[in-house]
Amino acid sequence: MLSWIVSLPGCMKTKAATVQIEVVVFATLRKYLPELALGETRKLQVSPGATVAEICEILKLPREEVKVVMRNNRQAEMDTVVEDGDRLALIPAVGGG
């Protein structure tokens, strides 16, 4: 859903110029955003219609290293369009045992 701005008089509706989101990266992806403290989010303003893949490009995160995308605590894909107020969590492959 896109954000709308209502301008008076006449109540003309127009699309918002930007969408504000928050992004948090985990594990080995943190090396691409070293200025962020552990768990800290990066606030971004992007164009309406921006996808997760475009967010990765803006942040200079290699898409092939992002294995799990969570949008508002639900799994999403690289082609998911972000909406105003979204919180993205970008997670690399992790191992353990």
N, C-alpha and C positions, 0 to 999 in steps of 0.2 A: 504494500500500500504506500503510495506517495504522500508526502506532506503537502498540505495546501495552506496557502496564505489567503485570508479573506480581507479584501480591501473595500472600505466604505467610501462614499455612498454607492449604492447599486449592488453591493455584495458580489462583486466580480471575483471569481476564483481563478487563481493562477498557481502553477506548480512552483514549489520552493526551489530556489536556485542551488541549494546544497543540502546534503544529508549528513548529519553528524553521527559518527559511530565511535566505538571504542574497540581496540584490538589488544589482545594479550597473546604473547608467544611463550612457548615452553621449551625446556630442555635445550637441545643443540641449536634451535632457532634463535635463542637469546643472543647468540654471538653476532647476529645481524643488527640488533638493536641494543648495543652495550650500554647506552645511556639510561636504559630502564632498569629500575630495581626489580628484584624478584617479585613477581606477581603484579607489578605496576602495569597500567594500561597506557596505550598511546591513543590519544583522541585525534580523530581525523575528520575533515570535512571533505566530502567527495560529491561528485555530480550524481543526481538522481539516475538510477539505472546502472550504477557501478556494480561490478561483480566481485566475488571473492578473489578471483584470479587477478583482476585489476588492482585490488588492494595489495596483493602480494607484490605486484610489479611496483607500485608506489613505494612500498616499504623495502624494496630490493631483496625480497625473500625468494630464493629459488623455488619455483613451484614444485619441482620434483622432490624437494625435501619436506614439503607439507603433506603429511599422510592423512591427517584427520582434521576436519573443519567442524567446529561447533558454532552455531549461530543461536544465541539466546538459549543455550543449554540443550540444543537439538542438533543432531548431525546434519551437515549441509555439504554441498558439492562446490567445486570451483566455479561453476556457472551460476550459482545462486546470486540473485540480486539483493544487495543490502538495502535496508530501510532505515529511516531516521530512528535513532535511539538503539540500534542493534549493538550487541556486544559479540565480537568474534573471538574465538579461541583457536589458535593455530598450533597444531601439535605435530612433531616429527615422528618417524618410526622410533620406537624404543625397544630395547631388549632387556632381558633379565632372566632370572631363573632360580 
